[in-house]
């Protein structure tokens, strides 16, 4: 949600358009009814974007009764593509809605569009007062110092990866099978190739093994930034015993009534303020957290390599030999604390 909104700001500035506060299709994120204003402070955002782009909460009456002209931005590559293909529709219809832009080159935006996008992502987006208070309460409750671990091993995640795993519990197998639908797992040689490409999520047990290879002490305080459906978590907790979650640290009716996106906001807040951040995947959450941490000068950020783990285990390595090889595979990133997948950020207001 945060990523798509930042993209929308950049696109609106490219087109010199007024941005209407979005009505997100929440089902596309969390299958729930909560929206932008449940997470972010709208008035603060509009105030902070003044001078960068015009933002309004609602459509003016003369436009509100019309259906917007829908523009698919999922394949747009850069700012010239928007000027040549999207701007004519905006000029013709005056009111357009856009789909998220997955593949654009933000680093090639002109300076004025970069400035608007950076101000939106790093200066203007803040949580609502009540949600920020709950996030601060969570951060205070986490034992210090702590490592925030974004671990992705939920049934839908595994089903989407089309990977199969040996040794899972019957409950995990049933949950994955229920989430698969018509997306069947790869088999035979295709399965081996797919895994060696790093397409399969790390299990909690594999994550714990890589932690040991990186000599992360087993008494490390770990905040688990993850959803409620995480499977096989005992594979991590049996080795790293100081693992805590938001549901263990927070209580009260306000927390119990939170939706998925507001709970994700708590994980985001804890992660950008953690002493260390480790991700087992490189999804939207990880990209946004890593970018914000880099912007704040917090470079203790590491992405575990699924590809390295798969390639090394496919060669038959195990035990001490595998740990040594995993250390070498992660050594440069771990020593730098940057993460190889984190590009240089053009939103550097300090330079």
C-alpha positions as a printed NumPy array, in Angstrom:
array([[  0.   ,   0.   ,   0.   ],
       [  2.801,   2.39 ,   0.928],
       [  4.794,   1.545,  -2.182],
       [  1.835,   1.976,  -4.509],
       [  0.957,   5.324,  -2.959],
       [  4.511,   6.642,  -3.308],
       [  4.427,   5.587,  -6.957],
       [  1.126,   7.412,  -7.41 ],
       [  2.676,  10.622,  -6.09 ],
       [  5.567,  10.385,  -8.538],
       [  3.233,   9.709, -11.453],
       [  0.899,  12.584, -10.524],
       [  3.866,  14.968, -10.404],
       [  5.118,  13.71 , -13.768],
       [  1.707,  14.539, -15.247],
       [  1.358,  17.82 , -13.302],
       [ -1.946,  16.444, -11.996],
       [ -3.875,  16.844,  -8.751],
       [ -3.833,  13.691,  -6.619],
       [ -7.052,  12.547,  -4.957],
       [ -6.457,  10.616,  -1.743],
       [ -6.752,   6.99 ,  -2.828],
       [ -9.514,   4.513,  -2.22 ],
       [ -7.473,   1.348,  -2.12 ],
       [ -8.908,  -1.953,  -3.23 ],
       [ -8.189,  -3.386,   0.205],
       [ -8.982,  -6.95 ,  -0.852],
       [ -5.92 ,  -6.8  ,  -3.104],
       [ -3.79 ,  -6.397,   0.034],
       [ -5.488,  -7.948,   3.047],
       [ -9.024,  -9.02 ,   2.054],
       [-10.522,  -6.479,   4.447],
       [-12.303,  -3.133,   4.448],
       [ -9.781,  -0.817,   6.151],
       [ -8.119,   1.828,   4.003],
       [ -5.517,   4.56 ,   3.746],
       [ -6.871,   6.816,   6.505],
       [ -6.873,   3.889,   8.957],
       [ -3.088,   3.768,   8.693],
       [ -1.78 ,   7.195,   7.665],
       [ -2.353,  10.753,   8.918],
       [ -4.127,  12.305,   5.927],
       [ -4.078,  15.952,   7.065],
       [ -0.381,  15.801,   7.876],
       [  0.339,  14.272,   4.492],
       [ -1.51 ,  16.996,   2.593],
       [  0.263,  19.684,   4.609],
       [  3.711,  18.174,   4.038],
       [  3.157,  17.806,   0.278],
       [  2.269,  21.484,  -0.143],
       [  4.647,  22.943,  -2.708],
       [  5.407,  19.54 ,  -4.202],
       [  1.998,  18.5  ,  -5.519],
       [ -1.635,  19.414,  -4.964],
       [ -3.514,  16.788,  -2.955],
       [ -7.251,  16.766,  -2.226],
       [ -9.304,  14.456,  -0.017],
       [-12.3  ,  14.208,  -2.328],
       [-13.167,  14.88 ,  -5.954],
       [-14.789,  18.229,  -6.78 ],
       [-18.578,  17.958,  -7.315],
       [-18.394,  18.49 , -11.083],
       [-16.173,  15.41 , -11.414],
       [-17.362,  13.211,  -8.54 ],
       [-20.364,  11.865, -10.449],
       [-18.204,  10.583, -13.314],
       [-16.492,   7.247, -13.576],
       [-12.721,   7.684, -13.987],
       [-10.986,   6.538, -17.128],
       [ -8.895,   3.576, -16.013],
       [ -5.246,   3.409, -17.068],
       [ -3.105,   0.303, -16.637],
       [  0.325,   1.421, -15.388],
       [  1.626,  -2.054, -14.527],
       [  3.991,  -2.173, -17.52 ],
       [  5.123,   1.453, -17.66 ],
       [  8.915,   1.748, -17.856],
       [  9.74 ,   5.405, -17.278],
       [  8.639,   9.01 , -17.337],
       [  8.545,   9.351, -21.134],
       [  6.113,   6.449, -21.253],
       [  3.764,   8.346, -18.918],
       [  4.073,  11.603, -20.835],
       [  3.459,   9.933, -24.199],
       [  0.827,   7.342, -23.23 ],
       [ -0.945,   8.447, -20.037],
       [ -0.97 ,  12.248, -20.247],
       [ -3.189,  12.304, -23.378],
       [ -5.839,  10.311, -21.464],
       [ -5.648,  12.716, -18.53 ],
       [ -6.052,  15.739, -20.815],
       [ -8.953,  14.112, -22.631],
       [-10.928,  12.742, -19.68 ],
       [ -9.706,  15.127, -16.915],
       [-10.039,  12.332, -14.352],
       [ -8.173,   9.026, -14.497],
       [ -7.468,   6.178, -12.091],
       [ -4.242,   4.213, -12.298],
       [ -3.209,   0.706, -11.385],
       [  0.012,   0.17 ,  -9.412],
       [  3.186,   0.648, -11.451],
       [  5.33 ,  -2.414, -10.897],
       [  8.228,  -1.934, -13.306],
       [  8.904,   1.744, -13.731],
       [ 12.38 ,   3.294, -13.481],
       [ 11.962,   5.825, -10.693],
       [ 15.685,   6.617, -10.755],
       [ 15.202,   8.094, -14.258],
       [ 12.48 ,  10.512, -13.211],
       [ 13.182,  14.215, -13.676],
       [ 14.262,  15.976, -10.496],
       [ 10.872,  17.56 ,  -9.726],
       [  9.12 ,  14.158,  -9.814],
       [ 11.867,  12.541,  -7.72 ],
       [ 11.517,  15.305,  -5.14 ],
       [  7.76 ,  14.747,  -4.834],
       [  8.143,  10.967,  -4.569],
       [ 10.918,  11.249,  -1.954],
       [  9.012,  13.799,   0.111],
       [  5.968,  11.505,   0.086],
       [  7.852,   8.36 ,   1.082],
       [ 10.279,   9.768,   3.625],
       [  8.793,  13.031,   4.861],
       [  5.03 ,  13.144,   4.538],
       [  3.772,   9.647,   5.323],
       [  3.338,   9.094,   9.034],
       [  1.03 ,   6.823,  10.978],
       [ -2.169,   8.075,  12.54 ],
       [ -1.705,   9.341,  16.09 ],
       [ -3.43 ,   6.33 ,  17.668],
       [ -1.511,   3.819,  15.549],
       [  1.817,   5.526,  16.207],
       [  1.104,   5.425,  19.939],
       [  0.429,   1.696,  19.713],
       [  3.616,   1.232,  17.644],
       [  5.651,   3.173,  20.207],
       [  4.144,   0.991,  22.944],
       [  5.245,  -2.092,  21.02 ],
       [  8.766,  -0.742,  20.476],
       [  9.085,   0.043,  24.183],
       [  8.02 ,  -3.5  ,  25.11 ],
       [ 10.546,  -5.291,  22.868],
       [ 13.669,  -6.369,  24.831],
       [ 16.749,  -4.377,  23.739],
       [ 18.91 ,  -4.554,  21.756],
       [ 16.921,  -6.52 ,  19.231],
       [ 16.941,  -7.959,  15.756],
       [ 13.769,  -7.637,  13.684],
       [ 13.232, -10.699,  11.508],
       [ 10.784, -10.592,   8.616],
       [ 10.139, -14.286,   8.11 ],
       [  7.866, -15.376,   5.275],
       [  6.625, -18.945,   5.586],
       [  2.847, -18.66 ,   5.469],
       [  0.643, -21.155,   3.574],
       [ -0.235, -18.718,   0.764],
       [  3.418, -17.698,   0.392],
       [  4.566, -21.31 ,   0.046],
       [  1.662, -22.165,  -2.264],
       [  2.449, -19.195,  -4.516],
       [  6.123, -20.226,  -4.72 ],
       [  5.134, -23.639,  -6.152],
       [  7.792, -25.282,  -3.976],
       [  7.56 , -28.516,  -2.023],
       [  9.216, -29.214,   1.325],
       [ 10.158, -32.384,   3.139],
       [  9.518, -32.946,   6.831],
       [  6.687, -30.474,   7.38 ],
       [  4.003, -31.203,   9.953],
       [  0.65 , -32.587,   8.746],
       [ -1.022, -29.287,   9.753],
       [  1.406, -27.277,   7.602],
       [  0.938, -29.618,   4.649],
       [ -2.84 , -29.312,   4.893],
       [ -2.663, -25.513,   5.12 ],
       [ -0.401, -25.289,   2.067],
       [ -2.591, -27.661,   0.061],
       [ -5.691, -25.626,   0.922],
       [ -3.956, -22.462,  -0.317],
       [ -2.643, -23.93 ,  -3.573],
       [ -5.799, -23.882,  -5.656],
       [ -4.764, -24.699,  -9.226],
       [ -1.156, -23.583,  -8.63 ],
       [  0.51 , -27.001,  -8.408],
       [  4.105, -27.443,  -7.188],
       [  6.962, -28.087,  -9.585],
       [  8.268, -31.649,  -9.653],
       [ 11.396, -33.46 , -10.785],
       [ 14.137, -31.505, -12.549],
       [ 11.969, -28.384, -12.855],
       [ 11.593, -28.328,  -9.065],
       [ 15.373, -28.532,  -8.596],
       [ 15.991, -25.731, -11.096],
       [ 13.309, -23.565,  -9.508],
       [ 14.772, -24.046,  -6.019],
       [ 18.347, -23.347,  -7.18 ],
       [ 17.137, -20.045,  -8.618],
       [ 16.239, -18.995,  -5.087],
       [ 12.473, -19.095,  -5.62 ],
       [ 11.609, -21.097,  -2.499],
       [ 10.978, -19.316,   0.841],
       [ 13.322, -20.224,   3.669],
       [ 11.727, -22.274,   6.438],
       [ 12.135, -21.132,  10.065],
       [ 14.535, -24.041,  10.587],
       [ 16.649, -23.032,   7.559],
       [ 16.631, -19.449,   8.798],
       [ 17.927, -20.543,  12.205],
       [ 20.689, -22.562,  10.502],
       [ 21.842, -19.533,   8.48 ],
       [ 21.747, -17.41 ,  11.654],
       [ 24.1  , -19.905,  13.27 ],
       [ 26.34 , -19.814,  10.19 ],
       [ 26.535, -16.03 ,  10.632],
       [ 27.435, -16.544,  14.319],
       [ 24.333, -14.728,  15.538],
       [ 24.129, -15.709,  19.24 ],
       [ 21.244, -17.975,  20.159],
       [ 20.284, -15.635,  23.029],
       [ 19.702, -12.712,  20.626],
       [ 16.459, -10.816,  21.201],
       [ 14.427, -11.379,  18.035],
       [ 11.229,  -9.544,  17.164],
       [  9.279, -11.625,  14.68 ],
       [  7.749,  -9.288,  12.102],
       [  5.275, -11.704,  10.577],
       [  1.592, -12.466,  10.177],
       [ -0.479, -14.806,  12.28 ],
       [ -0.283, -17.744,   9.858],
       [  3.445, -18.454,  10.109],
       [  4.166, -22.183,   9.924],
       [  6.868, -24.381,  11.509],
       [  7.974, -21.567,  13.829],
       [  9.305, -24.051,  16.392],
       [ 12.16 , -24.683,  13.977],
       [ 13.405, -21.199,  14.877],
       [ 12.258, -20.973,  18.496],
       [ 13.857, -24.285,  19.481],
       [ 17.277, -22.734,  18.749],
       [ 16.692, -19.005,  19.244],
       [ 14.721, -18.878,  22.458],
       [ 14.263, -15.099,  22.867],
       [ 11.72 , -14.65 ,  20.091],
       [  8.789, -12.294,  20.677],
       [  5.787, -11.241,  18.597],
       [  3.42 ,  -8.281,  18.711],
       [  0.542, -10.488,  19.854],
       [  2.623, -11.53 ,  22.898],
       [  3.659,  -7.972,  23.77 ],
       [  0.431,  -6.093,  23.122],
       [ -2.999,  -6.625,  24.569],
       [ -6.279,  -4.806,  24.791],
       [ -9.331,  -4.613,  22.609],
       [ -7.808,  -1.997,  20.293],
       [ -5.048,  -4.435,  19.287],
       [ -7.393,  -7.4  ,  18.948],
       [ -9.624,  -5.358,  16.622],
       [ -6.766,  -4.304,  14.335],
       [ -6.852,  -5.296,  10.685],
       [ -4.012,  -6.858,   8.725],
       [ -2.681,  -3.592,   7.312],
       [ -2.577,  -1.85 ,  10.705],
       [ -0.764,  -4.84 ,  12.218],
       [  1.675,  -4.724,   9.295],
       [  2.24 ,  -1.041,  10.11 ],
       [  3.319,  -2.076,  13.622],
       [  5.847,  -4.516,  12.125],
       [  7.104,  -1.784,   9.79 ],
       [  7.547,   0.688,  12.67 ],
       [  9.4  ,  -1.843,  14.834],
       [ 11.586,  -2.914,  11.914],
       [ 12.743,   0.561,  10.85 ],
       [ 13.668,   1.264,  14.476],
       [ 15.352,  -2.06 ,  15.224],
       [ 19.065,  -2.477,  15.921],
       [ 19.293,  -5.049,  13.124],
       [ 16.918,  -6.03 ,  10.357],
       [ 17.049,  -9.407,   8.623],
       [ 14.729, -10.523,   5.841],
       [ 14.298, -13.998,   4.409],
       [ 12.605, -12.616,   1.299],
       [ 12.835,  -9.416,  -0.756],
       [  9.223,  -8.332,  -1.023],
       [  7.526,  -4.966,  -0.68 ],
       [  7.866,  -4.849,   3.11 ],
       [ 11.586,  -5.574,   2.92 ],
       [ 12.212,  -2.989,   0.208],
       [ 10.379,  -0.246,   2.086],
       [ 12.013,  -1.083,   5.433],
       [ 15.498,  -1.338,   3.913],
       [ 15.083,   1.956,   2.069],
       [ 13.854,   3.789,   5.166],
       [ 16.64 ,   2.327,   7.287],
       [ 19.215,   3.382,   4.682],
       [ 17.696,   6.86 ,   4.594],
       [ 17.925,   7.063,   8.404],
       [ 21.524,   5.823,   8.348],
       [ 20.673,   2.444,   9.919],
       [ 22.686,   0.103,   7.716],
       [ 22.509,  -3.088,   9.814],
       [ 20.237,  -4.655,   7.215],
       [ 20.787,  -8.11 ,   5.7  ],
       [ 18.832, -10.207,   3.198],
       [ 19.388, -13.929,   3.576],
       [ 20.211, -15.646,   0.303],
       [ 17.702, -18.323,  -0.644],
       [ 19.699, -19.022,  -3.796],
       [ 22.959, -19.612,  -1.905],
       [ 21.247, -21.957,   0.539],
       [ 19.619, -23.94 ,  -2.29 ],
       [ 22.779, -24.172,  -4.393],
       [ 24.96 , -25.238,  -1.491],
       [ 22.556, -27.881,  -0.173],
       [ 22.068, -29.227,  -3.715],
       [ 25.81 , -29.994,  -3.716],
       [ 25.344, -32.183,  -0.648],
       [ 26.909, -29.796,   1.86 ],
       [ 25.69 , -30.024,   5.449],
       [ 26.817, -29.429,   9.022],
       [ 29.966, -27.359,   9.58 ],
       [ 30.869, -27.427,   5.897],
       [ 27.501, -25.895,   4.947],
       [ 27.759, -23.274,   7.685],
       [ 31.204, -22.214,   6.475],
       [ 29.982, -21.95 ,   2.89 ],
       [ 26.921, -19.923,   3.975],
       [ 29.148, -17.561,   5.937],
       [ 31.284, -16.978,   2.844],
       [ 28.157, -16.418,   0.729],
       [ 26.864, -13.758,   3.149],
       [ 30.189, -12.411,   4.415],
       [ 30.379,  -9.181,   2.434],
       [ 26.763,  -8.184,   3.006],
       [ 26.862,  -9.208,   6.671],
       [ 30.089,  -7.29 ,   7.339],
       [ 28.765,  -4.178,   5.571],
       [ 25.271,  -4.573,   6.975],
       [ 23.762,  -3.324,   3.74 ],
       [ 22.253,  -6.243,   1.859],
       [ 23.263,  -6.899,  -1.75 ],
       [ 19.737,  -6.317,  -3.056],
       [ 19.537,  -2.755,  -1.674],
       [ 20.269,  -0.256,  -4.467],
       [ 21.622,   3.222,  -3.919],
       [ 18.723,   5.455,  -2.929],
       [ 18.305,   8.679,  -4.872],
       [ 16.25 ,  10.115,  -1.987],
       [ 19.247,  11.432,  -0.068],
       [ 18.241,  14.815,   1.309],
       [ 21.309,  14.904,   3.551],
       [ 23.889,  15.128,   0.784]])
